[in-house]
């Protein structure tokens, strides 16, 4: 999409304007940005979101007389894809997808890249017939067809052949420097990153070792390896993350920073002794995700406006609630990205510090050294903060200091484990905080869950029966007609799951005089919830149903996540 830009931009820009895809003003803006950024004209159009990449590439294919291929739907021939090494395919953003008996059909983002065509022709000895596909589709397909499936089998077999049953530490040290073990662990991590996994589970079983990835919140088994390489793989992971390999009786944790595919990745590694050996769970922290904007997290317009009124205030307490893994930390980090200005002193106390934020003073809890949430908070309040982020309110002492900080002119952000927003009020009072302090300090409670997004390549429209719609909570039309919603199907793009990526559903409860009075009177959370809904709060399920009607997710996903 780039090499012919020098001769094409003006002509192709005219075509885009004639089709009504862009305006003349947008063309001029893109040309100005092109000179500043040093990118191709078409890439600037895509980056500025003036034209979607599939539309632009399809039009480009039409203009130069080549076929446009949607790789999310095209049945790629694995034997053709295997003809070109991954490094070459990524360098040229080109992937063989079929062989028609005469020529190799090659999907390219820039079909006029003669160097790419010559390299593939020389390597394969076949004529190259180019077709056009989007850059993102090609890179995704390269990741899929350079999977570890057969590689892991071969590497695991090689490692098992060299492994002995001896458990002495000298042997383990030799083993973890052994090429097959190192390569196997690197493949496990690389493939997990390519598959968008958030966690890797390495689990010793009675006769083998199971490896699972958590993708979009759901665990998937990816391989089983011989029991004989268990010691080598686990010890390699422990050495990478600076964990004591000689200690196998107690849980340990560590972390390691890597660069995978040009992306900075942090791995948080935790070991857990089990009856069959040490289980290792690796949390993958992609540093680019900390740059997310609040608007990208799935807030509806109404919920975002309500939440914004809270975090724009100079003081008060904002709580984000939900179970483990519901995206609470991501929401808090995205909020800090907005609040992080040079005239503010922001201090966080976390356990652990998951992401490093520029311009923010972050404190890592260390209970062995006596640095707890409560002791750190006391010191923070003597350091002239404007905004304080507490990773989690776990006990009465932490809650008490946080409430006092909110009452003395600080904006306090924290998380709490409750099922919904109204329960946060009763949870604080159950911790022993005086009800009048809770009512005065608490300003907003945001409850959230993570749901999977429907894959936009394969989702299909579906009309449930009126009874099924009523049971699910889907509102019917004036005449009782059932709205059309979408359901999961499964394709190559989404790994046959029907879902690709995640988003949040929220309920935002703002404190009012009525809710504050109910808090002081120690009324149950159900009554507080009813009052909050009367004052405009939308429940988690209501927000989820709104996203179902918008085609973002399925009713089955809402039923799976929200009680």
HUZI-V543336 format. One record per residue. N is the residue number from 1. RES is the residue in one small letter. SS is DSSP state (~ for helix, > for strand, _ for the rest). PHI is phi in whole degrees, -180 to 180 (999 if undefined). OMEGA is omega in whole degrees, 0 to 359 (* if undefined). Layout:
n:N res:RES ss:SS phi:PHI omega:OMEGA
n:N res:RES ss:SS phi:PHI omega:OMEGA
This chain:
n:1 res:x ss:_ phi:999 omega:190
n:2 res:x ss:_ phi:-128 omega:194
n:3 res:x ss:_ phi:-71 omega:181
n:4 res:x ss:_ phi:-96 omega:182
n:5 res:x ss:~ phi:-63 omega:184
n:6 res:x ss:~ phi:-62 omega:181
n:7 res:x ss:~ phi:-103 omega:188
n:8 res:x ss:~ phi:-103 omega:195
n:9 res:x ss:~ phi:-52 omega:183
n:10 res:x ss:~ phi:-67 omega:180
n:11 res:x ss:~ phi:-65 omega:182
n:12 res:x ss:~ phi:-68 omega:177
n:13 res:x ss:~ phi:-62 omega:178
n:14 res:x ss:~ phi:-62 omega:179
n:15 res:x ss:~ phi:-63 omega:180
n:16 res:x ss:~ phi:-62 omega:180
n:17 res:x ss:~ phi:-68 omega:179
n:18 res:x ss:~ phi:-62 omega:179
n:19 res:x ss:_ phi:-77 omega:180
n:20 res:x ss:_ phi:77 omega:182
n:21 res:x ss:_ phi:-83 omega:176
n:22 res:x ss:_ phi:-140 omega:176
n:23 res:x ss:_ phi:-102 omega:177
n:24 res:x ss:~ phi:-61 omega:180
n:25 res:x ss:~ phi:-63 omega:179
n:26 res:x ss:~ phi:-66 omega:177
n:27 res:x ss:~ phi:-62 omega:180
n:28 res:x ss:~ phi:-64 omega:179
n:29 res:x ss:~ phi:-64 omega:180
n:30 res:x ss:~ phi:-65 omega:179
n:31 res:x ss:~ phi:-66 omega:178
n:32 res:x ss:~ phi:-65 omega:179
n:33 res:x ss:~ phi:-67 omega:180
n:34 res:x ss:~ phi:-60 omega:179
n:35 res:x ss:~ phi:-66 omega:183
n:36 res:x ss:~ phi:-76 omega:186
n:37 res:x ss:~ phi:-90 omega:181
n:38 res:x ss:_ phi:73 omega:180
n:39 res:x ss:_ phi:-106 omega:177
n:40 res:x ss:_ phi:-69 omega:181
n:41 res:x ss:~ phi:-59 omega:182
n:42 res:x ss:~ phi:-68 omega:178
n:43 res:x ss:~ phi:-66 omega:178
n:44 res:x ss:~ phi:-65 omega:178
n:45 res:x ss:~ phi:-59 omega:180
n:46 res:x ss:~ phi:-71 omega:182
n:47 res:x ss:~ phi:-63 omega:179
n:48 res:x ss:_ phi:-84 omega:178
n:49 res:x ss:_ phi:59 omega:175
n:50 res:x ss:_ phi:-80 omega:178
n:51 res:x ss:_ phi:-139 omega:178
n:52 res:x ss:_ phi:-73 omega:184
n:53 res:x ss:~ phi:-61 omega:179
n:54 res:x ss:~ phi:-60 omega:179
n:55 res:x ss:~ phi:-64 omega:182
n:56 res:x ss:~ phi:-64 omega:182
n:57 res:x ss:~ phi:-68 omega:178
n:58 res:x ss:~ phi:-63 omega:179
n:59 res:x ss:~ phi:-68 omega:178
n:60 res:x ss:~ phi:-61 omega:178
n:61 res:x ss:~ phi:-61 omega:180
n:62 res:x ss:~ phi:-64 omega:183
n:63 res:x ss:~ phi:-68 omega:183
n:64 res:x ss:~ phi:-100 omega:172
n:65 res:x ss:_ phi:77 omega:176
n:66 res:x ss:_ phi:-114 omega:181
n:67 res:x ss:_ phi:-81 omega:174
n:68 res:x ss:> phi:-97 omega:183
n:69 res:x ss:_ phi:-121 omega:173
n:70 res:x ss:_ phi:-90 omega:185
n:71 res:x ss:_ phi:-70 omega:176
n:72 res:x ss:_ phi:-67 omega:182
n:73 res:x ss:_ phi:-111 omega:186
n:74 res:x ss:_ phi:-73 omega:179
n:75 res:x ss:_ phi:-78 omega:183
n:76 res:x ss:_ phi:-68 omega:178
n:77 res:x ss:_ phi:-82 omega:182
n:78 res:x ss:~ phi:-59 omega:181
n:79 res:x ss:~ phi:-68 omega:176
n:80 res:x ss:~ phi:-71 omega:181
n:81 res:x ss:~ phi:-61 omega:183
n:82 res:x ss:_ phi:-76 omega:183
n:83 res:x ss:_ phi:-72 omega:183
n:84 res:x ss:_ phi:-117 omega:179
n:85 res:x ss:_ phi:-61 omega:182
n:86 res:x ss:~ phi:-59 omega:182
n:87 res:x ss:~ phi:-61 omega:179
n:88 res:x ss:~ phi:-69 omega:180
n:89 res:x ss:~ phi:-61 omega:180
n:90 res:x ss:~ phi:-70 omega:182
n:91 res:x ss:~ phi:-63 omega:182
n:92 res:x ss:~ phi:-99 omega:185
n:93 res:x ss:_ phi:49 omega:182
n:94 res:x ss:> phi:-143 omega:182
n:95 res:x ss:> phi:-141 omega:173
n:96 res:x ss:> phi:-63 omega:183
n:97 res:x ss:> phi:-121 omega:180
n:98 res:x ss:> phi:-166 omega:176
n:99 res:x ss:> phi:-131 omega:186
n:100 res:x ss:_ phi:-96 omega:179
n:101 res:x ss:_ phi:94 omega:180
n:102 res:x ss:_ phi:-119 omega:184
n:103 res:x ss:> phi:-133 omega:178
n:104 res:x ss:> phi:-92 omega:178
n:105 res:x ss:> phi:-81 omega:186
n:106 res:x ss:> phi:-120 omega:176
n:107 res:x ss:> phi:-80 omega:183
n:108 res:x ss:> phi:-135 omega:174
n:109 res:x ss:_ phi:-82 omega:178
n:110 res:x ss:_ phi:-132 omega:186
n:111 res:x ss:_ phi:-67 omega:180
n:112 res:x ss:_ phi:-96 omega:175
n:113 res:x ss:_ phi:-78 omega:185
n:114 res:x ss:~ phi:-68 omega:179
n:115 res:x ss:~ phi:-65 omega:179
n:116 res:x ss:~ phi:-63 omega:182
n:117 res:x ss:~ phi:-65 omega:179
n:118 res:x ss:~ phi:-66 omega:180
n:119 res:x ss:~ phi:-62 omega:182
n:120 res:x ss:~ phi:-70 omega:179
n:121 res:x ss:~ phi:-64 omega:180
n:122 res:x ss:~ phi:-65 omega:183
n:123 res:x ss:~ phi:-69 omega:187
n:124 res:x ss:~ phi:-97 omega:185
n:125 res:x ss:_ phi:73 omega:182
n:126 res:x ss:_ phi:-118 omega:174
n:127 res:x ss:> phi:-69 omega:183
n:128 res:x ss:> phi:-108 omega:175
n:129 res:x ss:> phi:-111 omega:185
n:130 res:x ss:> phi:-80 omega:167
n:131 res:x ss:> phi:-129 omega:184
n:132 res:x ss:> phi:-102 omega:173
n:133 res:x ss:_ phi:-141 omega:180
n:134 res:x ss:_ phi:-71 omega:181
n:135 res:x ss:~ phi:-60 omega:181
n:136 res:x ss:~ phi:-65 omega:178
n:137 res:x ss:~ phi:-65 omega:182
n:138 res:x ss:~ phi:-66 omega:180
n:139 res:x ss:~ phi:-64 omega:177
n:140 res:x ss:~ phi:-64 omega:180
n:141 res:x ss:~ phi:-68 omega:177
n:142 res:x ss:~ phi:-61 omega:177
n:143 res:x ss:~ phi:-61 omega:181
n:144 res:x ss:~ phi:-66 omega:188
n:145 res:x ss:~ phi:-92 omega:169
n:146 res:x ss:_ phi:-115 omega:182
n:147 res:x ss:_ phi:-69 omega:184
n:148 res:x ss:_ phi:-89 omega:192
n:149 res:x ss:~ phi:-49 omega:182
n:150 res:x ss:~ phi:-77 omega:180
n:151 res:x ss:~ phi:-60 omega:182
n:152 res:x ss:~ phi:-63 omega:179
n:153 res:x ss:~ phi:-57 omega:182
n:154 res:x ss:~ phi:-68 omega:182
n:155 res:x ss:~ phi:-66 omega:180
n:156 res:x ss:~ phi:-62 omega:179
n:157 res:x ss:~ phi:-65 omega:179
n:158 res:x ss:~ phi:-66 omega:179
n:159 res:x ss:~ phi:-65 omega:181
n:160 res:x ss:~ phi:-65 omega:180
n:161 res:x ss:~ phi:-66 omega:182
n:162 res:x ss:~ phi:-94 omega:184
n:163 res:x ss:_ phi:-83 omega:172
n:164 res:x ss:_ phi:-111 omega:181
n:165 res:x ss:_ phi:-81 omega:182
n:166 res:x ss:_ phi:-65 omega:184
n:167 res:x ss:_ phi:-111 omega:182
n:168 res:x ss:_ phi:-70 omega:187
n:169 res:x ss:~ phi:-65 omega:179
n:170 res:x ss:~ phi:-61 omega:179
n:171 res:x ss:~ phi:-67 omega:179
n:172 res:x ss:~ phi:-61 omega:181
n:173 res:x ss:~ phi:-60 omega:177
n:174 res:x ss:~ phi:-65 omega:187
n:175 res:x ss:~ phi:-64 omega:185
n:176 res:x ss:~ phi:-73 omega:173
n:177 res:x ss:_ phi:-92 omega:182
n:178 res:x ss:_ phi:-70 omega:186
n:179 res:x ss:~ phi:-56 omega:181
n:180 res:x ss:~ phi:-59 omega:180
n:181 res:x ss:~ phi:-66 omega:179
n:182 res:x ss:~ phi:-60 omega:182
n:183 res:x ss:~ phi:-66 omega:179
n:184 res:x ss:~ phi:-63 omega:180
n:185 res:x ss:~ phi:-64 omega:178
n:186 res:x ss:~ phi:-62 omega:179
n:187 res:x ss:~ phi:-65 omega:179
n:188 res:x ss:~ phi:-58 omega:182
n:189 res:x ss:~ phi:-71 omega:181
n:190 res:x ss:~ phi:-61 omega:181
n:191 res:x ss:~ phi:-67 omega:178
n:192 res:x ss:~ phi:-63 omega:178
n:193 res:x ss:~ phi:-65 omega:179
n:194 res:x ss:~ phi:-64 omega:180
n:195 res:x ss:_ phi:-87 omega:179
n:196 res:x ss:_ phi:64 omega:181
n:197 res:x ss:> phi:-74 omega:176
n:198 res:x ss:> phi:-97 omega:181
n:199 res:x ss:> phi:-145 omega:171
n:200 res:x ss:> phi:-117 omega:177
n:201 res:x ss:> phi:-111 omega:174
n:202 res:x ss:> phi:-105 omega:192
n:203 res:x ss:> phi:-123 omega:175
n:204 res:x ss:> phi:-65 omega:175
n:205 res:x ss:_ phi:-113 omega:183
n:206 res:x ss:_ phi:-65 omega:186
n:207 res:x ss:_ phi:-119 omega:181
n:208 res:x ss:> phi:-154 omega:178
n:209 res:x ss:> phi:-122 omega:181
n:210 res:x ss:> phi:-99 omega:175
n:211 res:x ss:> phi:-120 omega:179
n:212 res:x ss:> phi:-128 omega:174
n:213 res:x ss:> phi:-112 omega:171
n:214 res:x ss:> phi:-99 omega:181
n:215 res:x ss:> phi:-117 omega:182
n:216 res:x ss:_ phi:52 omega:174
n:217 res:x ss:_ phi:85 omega:183
n:218 res:x ss:> phi:-121 omega:180
n:219 res:x ss:> phi:-79 omega:177
n:220 res:x ss:> phi:-131 omega:176
n:221 res:x ss:> phi:-76 omega:181
n:222 res:x ss:> phi:-111 omega:179
n:223 res:x ss:> phi:-166 omega:168
n:224 res:x ss:> phi:-129 omega:183
n:225 res:x ss:> phi:-118 omega:181
n:226 res:x ss:> phi:-60 omega:179
n:227 res:x ss:~ phi:-60 omega:186
n:228 res:x ss:~ phi:-68 omega:181
n:229 res:x ss:~ phi:-97 omega:182
n:230 res:x ss:~ phi:-55 omega:184
n:231 res:x ss:~ phi:-61 omega:182
n:232 res:x ss:~ phi:-65 omega:181
n:233 res:x ss:~ phi:-64 omega:183
n:234 res:x ss:~ phi:-67 omega:179
n:235 res:x ss:~ phi:-66 omega:177
n:236 res:x ss:~ phi:-61 omega:179
n:237 res:x ss:~ phi:-64 omega:181
n:238 res:x ss:~ phi:-69 omega:179
n:239 res:x ss:~ phi:-67 omega:179
n:240 res:x ss:~ phi:-57 omega:185
n:241 res:x ss:_ phi:-99 omega:175
n:242 res:x ss:_ phi:59 omega:177
n:243 res:x ss:_ phi:-107 omega:181
n:244 res:x ss:_ phi:-65 omega:183
n:245 res:x ss:_ phi:-76 omega:181
n:246 res:x ss:_ phi:-79 omega:182
n:247 res:x ss:_ phi:-95 omega:182
n:248 res:x ss:_ phi:-124 omega:186
n:249 res:x ss:_ phi:-98 omega:184
n:250 res:x ss:_ phi:-126 omega:175
n:251 res:x ss:_ phi:-65 omega:176
n:252 res:x ss:> phi:-137 omega:176
n:253 res:x ss:> phi:-146 omega:179
n:254 res:x ss:> phi:-162 omega:179
n:255 res:x ss:> phi:-149 omega:180
n:256 res:x ss:> phi:-148 omega:177
n:257 res:x ss:> phi:-105 omega:181
n:258 res:x ss:> phi:-136 omega:169
n:259 res:x ss:> phi:-117 omega:182
n:260 res:x ss:> phi:-122 omega:180
n:261 res:x ss:_ phi:61 omega:180
n:262 res:x ss:_ phi:80 omega:180
n:263 res:x ss:> phi:-109 omega:178
n:264 res:x ss:> phi:-78 omega:184
n:265 res:x ss:> phi:-124 omega:171
n:266 res:x ss:> phi:-105 omega:176
n:267 res:x ss:> phi:-112 omega:174
n:268 res:x ss:> phi:-105 omega:189
n:269 res:x ss:> phi:-109 omega:178
n:270 res:x ss:> phi:-130 omega:177
n:271 res:x ss:> phi:-108 omega:181
n:272 res:x ss:> phi:-142 omega:180
n:273 res:x ss:> phi:-66 omega:175
n:274 res:x ss:> phi:-126 omega:184
n:275 res:x ss:_ phi:-66 omega:181
n:276 res:x ss:_ phi:-104 omega:181
n:277 res:x ss:> phi:128 omega:183
n:278 res:x ss:> phi:-81 omega:172
n:279 res:x ss:> phi:-86 omega:178
n:280 res:x ss:> phi:-121 omega:175
n:281 res:x ss:> phi:-116 omega:182
n:282 res:x ss:> phi:-113 omega:175
n:283 res:x ss:> phi:-87 omega:181
n:284 res:x ss:> phi:-95 omega:181
n:285 res:x ss:> phi:-111 omega:179
n:286 res:x ss:> phi:-84 omega:186
n:287 res:x ss:~ phi:-64 omega:179
n:288 res:x ss:~ phi:-69 omega:182
n:289 res:x ss:~ phi:-70 omega:179
n:290 res:x ss:~ phi:-73 omega:179
n:291 res:x ss:~ phi:-89 omega:180
n:292 res:x ss:_ phi:-62 omega:175
n:293 res:x ss:_ phi:-95 omega:179
n:294 res:x ss:~ phi:-57 omega:182
n:295 res:x ss:~ phi:-65 omega:181
n:296 res:x ss:~ phi:-84 omega:186
n:297 res:x ss:~ phi:-91 omega:176
n:298 res:x ss:_ phi:101 omega:178
n:299 res:x ss:_ phi:-65 omega:168
n:300 res:x ss:_ phi:-73 omega:184
n:301 res:x ss:~ phi:-59 omega:182
n:302 res:x ss:~ phi:-67 omega:180
n:303 res:x ss:~ phi:-66 omega:179
n:304 res:x ss:~ phi:-64 omega:179
n:305 res:x ss:~ phi:-64 omega:180
n:306 res:x ss:~ phi:-66 omega:180
n:307 res:x ss:~ phi:-67 omega:181
n:308 res:x ss:~ phi:-64 omega:179
n:309 res:x ss:~ phi:-62 omega:181
n:310 res:x ss:~ phi:-81 omega:186
n:311 res:x ss:~ phi:-77 omega:176
n:312 res:x ss:_ phi:-82 omega:180
n:313 res:x ss:_ phi:-76 omega:183
n:314 res:x ss:_ phi:-77 omega:181
n:315 res:x ss:_ phi:-151 omega:183
n:316 res:x ss:> phi:118 omega:181
n:317 res:x ss:> phi:-113 omega:176
n:318 res:x ss:> phi:-117 omega:179
n:319 res:x ss:> phi:-112 omega:172
n:320 res:x ss:> phi:-110 omega:186
n:321 res:x ss:> phi:-119 omega:179
n:322 res:x ss:_ phi:151 omega:180
n:323 res:x ss:_ phi:-72 omega:176
n:324 res:x ss:_ phi:-59 omega:179
n:325 res:x ss:_ phi:82 omega:181
n:326 res:x ss:_ phi:-99 omega:175
n:327 res:x ss:_ phi:86 omega:183
n:328 res:x ss:~ phi:-63 omega:182
n:329 res:x ss:~ phi:-63 omega:179
n:330 res:x ss:~ phi:-61 omega:179
n:331 res:x ss:~ phi:-63 omega:180
n:332 res:x ss:~ phi:-65 omega:178
n:333 res:x ss:~ phi:-64 omega:179
n:334 res:x ss:~ phi:-64 omega:176
n:335 res:x ss:~ phi:-67 omega:178
n:336 res:x ss:~ phi:-63 omega:178
n:337 res:x ss:~ phi:-59 omega:178
n:338 res:x ss:~ phi:-76 omega:186
n:339 res:x ss:~ phi:-83 omega:186
n:340 res:x ss:_ phi:-78 omega:180
n:341 res:x ss:_ phi:-119 omega:184
n:342 res:x ss:_ phi:-60 omega:183
n:343 res:x ss:_ phi:-90 omega:181
n:344 res:x ss:_ phi:-122 omega:175
n:345 res:x ss:_ phi:-99 omega:182
n:346 res:x ss:> phi:-108 omega:178
n:347 res:x ss:> phi:-126 omega:177
n:348 res:x ss:> phi:-119 omega:172
n:349 res:x ss:> phi:-130 omega:192
n:350 res:x ss:> phi:-136 omega:177
n:351 res:x ss:_ phi:-147 omega:358
n:352 res:x ss:_ phi:-92 omega:171
n:353 res:x ss:_ phi:-76 omega:186
n:354 res:x ss:_ phi:-80 omega:182
n:355 res:x ss:_ phi:-127 omega:175
n:356 res:x ss:_ phi:-88 omega:181
n:357 res:x ss:_ phi:-113 omega:179
n:358 res:x ss:_ phi:-66 omega:178
n:359 res:x ss:_ phi:83 omega:181
n:360 res:x ss:_ phi:-117 omega:179
n:361 res:x ss:> phi:-86 omega:186
n:362 res:x ss:> phi:-110 omega:182
n:363 res:x ss:> phi:-114 omega:177
n:364 res:x ss:> phi:-94 omega:177
n:365 res:x ss:_ phi:-64 omega:177
n:366 res:x ss:> phi:-141 omega:186
n:367 res:x ss:~ phi:-65 omega:180
n:368 res:x ss:~ phi:-64 omega:180
n:369 res:x ss:~ phi:-90 omega:180
n:370 res:x ss:_ phi:88 omega:179
n:371 res:x ss:> phi:-92 omega:180
n:372 res:x ss:_ phi:-102 omega:176
n:373 res:x ss:~ phi:-57 omega:184
n:374 res:x ss:~ phi:-65 omega:182
n:375 res:x ss:~ phi:-67 omega:178
n:376 res:x ss:~ phi:-65 omega:181
n:377 res:x ss:~ phi:-62 omega:179
n:378 res:x ss:~ phi:-60 omega:179
n:379 res:x ss:~ phi:-69 omega:180
n:380 res:x ss:~ phi:-58 omega:184
n:381 res:x ss:~ phi:-68 omega:174
n:382 res:x ss:_ phi:-92 omega:184
n:383 res:x ss:_ phi:-108 omega:174
n:384 res:x ss:_ phi:54 omega:179
n:385 res:x ss:_ phi:-82 omega:169
n:386 res:x ss:_ phi:-98 omega:182
n:387 res:x ss:> phi:-130 omega:180
n:388 res:x ss:> phi:-122 omega:174
n:389 res:x ss:> phi:-112 omega:177
n:390 res:x ss:> phi:-109 omega:184
n:391 res:x ss:_ phi:-53 omega:180
n:392 res:x ss:_ phi:-162 omega:173
n:393 res:x ss:_ phi:-90 omega:187
n:394 res:x ss:_ phi:-109 omega:186
n:395 res:x ss:_ phi:-143 omega:184
n:396 res:x ss:~ phi:-62 omega:184
n:397 res:x ss:~ phi:-62 omega:178
n:398 res:x ss:~ phi:-63 omega:180
n:399 res:x ss:~ phi:-60 omega:182
n:400 res:x ss:~ phi:-63 omega:181
n:401 res:x ss:~ phi:-66 omega:179
n:402 res:x ss:~ phi:-63 omega:179
n:403 res:x ss:~ phi:-63 omega:180
n:404 res:x ss:~ phi:-65 omega:178
n:405 res:x ss:~ phi:-64 omega:180
n:406 res:x ss:~ phi:-66 omega:181
n:407 res:x ss:~ phi:-81 omega:183
n:408 res:x ss:_ phi:-111 omega:170
n:409 res:x ss:_ phi:95 omega:178
n:410 res:x ss:_ phi:-112 omega:171
n:411 res:x ss:> phi:-90 omega:184
n:412 res:x ss:> phi:-112 omega:177
n:413 res:x ss:> phi:-114 omega:179
n:414 res:x ss:> phi:-159 omega:178
n:415 res:x ss:> phi:-121 omega:180
n:416 res:x ss:> phi:-148 omega:180
n:417 res:x ss:_ phi:-93 omega:172
n:418 res:x ss:_ phi:-138 omega:183
n:419 res:x ss:_ phi:-81 omega:179
n:420 res:x ss:_ phi:-146 omega:184
n:421 res:x ss:_ phi:-68 omega:182
n:422 res:x ss:~ phi:-60 omega:181
n:423 res:x ss:~ phi:-67 omega:180
n:424 res:x ss:~ phi:-64 omega:180
n:425 res:x ss:~ phi:-65 omega:181
n:426 res:x ss:~ phi:-69 omega:178
n:427 res:x ss:~ phi:-64 omega:180
n:428 res:x ss:~ phi:-66 omega:180
n:429 res:x ss:~ phi:-69 omega:177
n:430 res:x ss:~ phi:-67 omega:177
n:431 res:x ss:_ phi:-73 omega:179
n:432 res:x ss:_ phi:106 omega:178
n:433 res:x ss:_ phi:-82 omega:179
n:434 res:x ss:_ phi:-59 omega:185
n:435 res:x ss:~ phi:-62 omega:181
n:436 res:x ss:~ phi:-69 omega:176
n:437 res:x ss:~ phi:-71 omega:177
n:438 res:x ss:~ phi:-60 omega:181
n:439 res:x ss:~ phi:-61 omega:183
n:440 res:x ss:~ phi:-79 omega:187
n:441 res:x ss:~ phi:-83 omega:186
n:442 res:x ss:> phi:-72 omega:182
n:443 res:x ss:> phi:-113 omega:184
n:444 res:x ss:> phi:-156 omega:172
n:445 res:x ss:> phi:-124 omega:178
n:446 res:x ss:> phi:-112 omega:174
n:447 res:x ss:> phi:-98 omega:182
n:448 res:x ss:> phi:-150 omega:172
n:449 res:x ss:> phi:-137 omega:174
n:450 res:x ss:> phi:-102 omega:176
n:451 res:x ss:> phi:-123 omega:179
n:452 res:x ss:> phi:-82 omega:174
n:453 res:x ss:> phi:-81 omega:173
n:454 res:x ss:> phi:-66 omega:175
n:455 res:x ss:_ phi:-67 omega:184
n:456 res:x ss:_ phi:-75 omega:178
n:457 res:x ss:_ phi:-84 omega:190
n:458 res:x ss:_ phi:-126 omega:180
n:459 res:x ss:_ phi:-58 omega:180
n:460 res:x ss:> phi:-130 omega:179
n:461 res:x ss:> phi:-67 omega:185
n:462 res:x ss:> phi:-150 omega:179
n:463 res:x ss:_ phi:-118 omega:181
n:464 res:x ss:_ phi:-71 omega:175
n:465 res:x ss:_ phi:-71 omega:179
n:466 res:x ss:~ phi:-55 omega:180
n:467 res:x ss:~ phi:-66 omega:179
n:468 res:x ss:~ phi:-65 omega:179
n:469 res:x ss:~ phi:-65 omega:180
n:470 res:x ss:~ phi:-64 omega:181
n:471 res:x ss:~ phi:-63 omega:181
n:472 res:x ss:~ phi:-82 omega:181
n:473 res:x ss:_ phi:90 omega:179
n:474 res:x ss:_ phi:-83 omega:181
n:475 res:x ss:_ phi:-68 omega:178
n:476 res:x ss:_ phi:-89 omega:179
n:477 res:x ss:_ phi:-73 omega:182
n:478 res:x ss:_ phi:-56 omega:180
n:479 res:x ss:_ phi:-96 omega:181
n:480 res:x ss:_ phi:83 omega:180
n:481 res:x ss:_ phi:-74 omega:183
n:482 res:x ss:_ phi:-92 omega:179
n:483 res:x ss:_ phi:-70 omega:177
n:484 res:x ss:_ phi:-81 omega:177
n:485 res:x ss:> phi:-121 omega:181
n:486 res:x ss:> phi:-118 omega:177
n:487 res:x ss:> phi:-135 omega:184
n:488 res:x ss:_ phi:-75 omega:177
n:489 res:x ss:_ phi:-123 omega:181
n:490 res:x ss:_ phi:114 omega:178
n:491 res:x ss:_ phi:-149 omega:181
n:492 res:x ss:_ phi:-64 omega:184
n:493 res:x ss:_ phi:-62 omega:184
n:494 res:x ss:_ phi:-105 omega:179
n:495 res:x ss:_ phi:67 omega:178
n:496 res:x ss:_ phi:66 omega:180
n:497 res:x ss:_ phi:-92 omega:184
n:498 res:x ss:_ phi:89 omega:182
n:499 res:x ss:> phi:-130 omega:179
n:500 res:x ss:> phi:-148 omega:182
n:501 res:x ss:> phi:90 omega:180
n:502 res:x ss:> phi:-134 omega:175
n:503 res:x ss:> phi:-146 omega:183
n:504 res:x ss:> phi:-103 omega:164
n:505 res:x ss:> phi:-115 omega:190
n:506 res:x ss:> phi:-133 omega:160
n:507 res:x ss:> phi:-136 omega:186
n:508 res:x ss:> phi:-117 omega:178
n:509 res:x ss:> phi:-106 omega:176
n:510 res:x ss:> phi:-95 omega:179
n:511 res:x ss:_ phi:-70 omega:177
n:512 res:x ss:_ phi:-129 omega:180
n:513 res:x ss:~ phi:-61 omega:181
n:514 res:x ss:~ phi:-66 omega:181
n:515 res:x ss:~ phi:-69 omega:177
n:516 res:x ss:~ phi:-64 omega:179
n:517 res:x ss:~ phi:-66 omega:178
n:518 res:x ss:~ phi:-64 omega:178
n:519 res:x ss:~ phi:-64 omega:181
n:520 res:x ss:~ phi:-63 omega:180
n:521 res:x ss:_ phi:-84 omega:179
n:522 res:x ss:_ phi:57 omega:177
n:523 res:x ss:_ phi:-72 omega:181
n:524 res:x ss:_ phi:-66 omega:183
n:525 res:x ss:~ phi:-64 omega:179
n:526 res:x ss:~ phi:-61 omega:180
n:527 res:x ss:~ phi:-69 omega:177
n:528 res:x ss:~ phi:-63 omega:179
n:529 res:x ss:~ phi:-63 omega:179
n:530 res:x ss:~ phi:-62 omega:180
n:531 res:x ss:~ phi:-64 omega:180
n:532 res:x ss:~ phi:-62 omega:179
n:533 res:x ss:~ phi:-68 omega:176
n:534 res:x ss:~ phi:-63 omega:181
n:535 res:x ss:_ phi:-95 omega:172
n:536 res:x ss:_ phi:111 omega:179
n:537 res:x ss:_ phi:-73 omega:175
n:538 res:x ss:_ phi:-99 omega:181
n:539 res:x ss:_ phi:-70 omega:179
n:540 res:x ss:~ phi:-58 omega:181
n:541 res:x ss:~ phi:-66 omega:178
n:542 res:x ss:~ phi:-61 omega:179
n:543 res:x ss:~ phi:-64 omega:178
n:544 res:x ss:~ phi:-64 omega:179
n:545 res:x ss:~ phi:-63 omega:177
n:546 res:x ss:~ phi:-61 omega:180
n:547 res:x ss:~ phi:-74 omega:174
n:548 res:x ss:~ phi:-66 omega:181
n:549 res:x ss:~ phi:-66 omega:178
n:550 res:x ss:_ phi:-81 omega:179
n:551 res:x ss:_ phi:84 omega:182
n:552 res:x ss:_ phi:-80 omega:182
n:553 res:x ss:_ phi:-147 omega:183
n:554 res:x ss:_ phi:-109 omega:179
n:555 res:x ss:~ phi:-66 omega:178
n:556 res:x ss:~ phi:-64 omega:180
n:557 res:x ss:~ phi:-69 omega:178
n:558 res:x ss:~ phi:-64 omega:180
n:559 res:x ss:~ phi:-65 omega:181
n:560 res:x ss:~ phi:-70 omega:190
n:561 res:x ss:~ phi:-95 omega:188
n:562 res:x ss:_ phi:-111 omega:181
n:563 res:x ss:_ phi:-71 omega:*
